[in-house]
Amino acid sequence: MWLRQACSVLLALIVLFAAAPVSAEGQLALYRDGQIIGTLSTVERGSHTMVDAGAMAKLLGAQSSEKNDTLVIMHGRSKLQLVLNAAAAWLGVELLPMASPAVKEGDAWLLDSRSALKLFNGLLERGGSTPSLQWKESAADAGSPIPPAGTKPPTATQPPKAEERPTPLPKGGSSAASLPVLRALRWGGDDGTYRVVFDLSGPGEPIIQRSAGKFSLQFALPAPATPFESPADEIEITATTSDDRLTVELASSLPLKEVITLEGPRRIVLDYVRASTSTPDPAPRGEEPPRTPGKETRTAPKRNTKRIVVIDPGHGGKDPGAVANGIREKDINLAVSKYLLQRLEKMGYDARLTRSTDVYLTLQERTDLAHEWNADAFVSMHVNALPPGRHATGMEIYLMALPTDKDAMQLAKIENAELAEGNGDAAKAADKRTQTLLNILGNMQQNAKITESTDFAEYLFNAGKGGGIQMRRVAQAPFFVLRGASMPAVLVEMGFLTEKKEARLLAAKAYQERMATAIAAGIEKYLTNN
């Protein structure tokens, strides 16, 4: 009897503590228009002071609700969406970076306090209110807002100005320990572009600040042995060091066309546009560069005056992709991609395949080819599949962004998986890769392409409907093959191999040609209008 009672008490305690809110470690007073509207408990997580987004919404009279792994906050008609474990949030249709991912502990959705201030000020501004929220360490400390990380507190002789508000913590955090090291600085380019390449090592992301004509990055020390000298008269470069970090600043009147983040090795690429002094020779139409057995070429053909579309037939070689009803995904992907290539060439575009035969390419190699070819658009072709007991039909168009729903997230994990080599675990690698993408989706270079990719996806969706294709939806998910794309990029799931009727349709030559015709029409309409 006593053992049963003890177990019941223990179980009750476990349930009680599991449901208990996050224990507070401090407090912040939230001020609006200089008047306190309430106090929020804070918890420390690493270098970040976290607050409960739901409680903050309540203080502001906003409504919050959970949907799957998303917290939706409404203030009038303005909407803020937080995605669990993502270091970026949707404010309306704009993706904004945060200093750290949103996490959930108990019933509390925890945000870095500075990111929370930025997001809620934006929410108020979109609702027609003045963004005037401020944190103060306590209600009694009415004269001193919390300073940005890394700055000295104001002294009695230098009181803070009334209009000053704490600035968001830049991506990468305030501690130099969270910054990568700059290994080398390289220069390159052609007649039309100056390219600056920062080679990185170590974890973390550099702190990036951008203003008119200037671009600066902060790294951890030590500084590289590479001379900080620009071979271009139009670009001035300076490097300074403090106690714990290196700051590199580039100043130029030239337009900064692209900022690209690449992996393997890690590097950040800046492309400045300058006046062209000569015109490159056009590549012969329809001519493919030589290939080595079992591997696609990595040599970039010369740029010509035509718009370049890179088509990526998903999977291939030792990776069949989805297999169902006696059909392999890799075969469908390649067949439709070849039809698409033919139609785009007839329209006058320079269309290129990442693979034209049954060979295996890594996910990174596919996007790298699009970058090397300086593509105007990138389309990755795939076929979908569902587990037993689940059914769906139709074509889906995906772009690289925070996941629309759990199905989109699961599809991303499947597509992000590459074949395990040796003792590797493909499932764990895919989960890690997907989580990494969620964490970097706040990167402003990626954010700049989300709107373009959304428009691109809508053009393809409407063209599919007009071409008699059953279109299911436009959605978004963190696909590795689209990460860091410097051009509008989408992933097309042409249909579901697990549906017998649709599988037969996907394998039919006439239907493959119809899909290619519709997708080509969407690409042409997008590029004509953009």
Secondary structure, 3 states (H helix, E strand, C coil): CHHHHHHHHHHHHHHHHHHCCCCCCEEEEEEECCEEEEEEEEEEECCEEEEEHHHHHHHCCCEEEEECCEEEEEECCEEEEEECCCCEEEECCEEEECCCCCEEECCEEEEEHHHHHHHHHHHHHHCCCCCCEEEECCCCCCCCECCCCCCCCCCCCCCCCCCCCCCCCCCCCCCHHHCCEEEEEEEEEECCEEEEEEEEECCCCCEEEEECCEEEEEEECCCCCCCCCCCCCCEEEEEEECCCEEEEEEEECCCEEEEEEECCCCEEEEEEECCCCCCCCCCCCCCCCCCECCECCCCCCCCCCCCEEEEEECCECCECCCEECCEEHHHHHHHHHHHHHHHHHHCCCEEEECCCCCCCCCHHHHHHHHHHCCCCEEEEEEEECCCCCCCCCCEEEEEECCCCCHHHHHHHHHHHCCCCCCCCCHHHHHHHHHHHHHHHCCCHHHHHHHHHHHHHHHHHHHHHHHCCCCEEEEEEECCHHHCCCCCCEEEEEEEECCCHHHHHHHHCHHHHHHHHHHHHHHHHHHHHHC
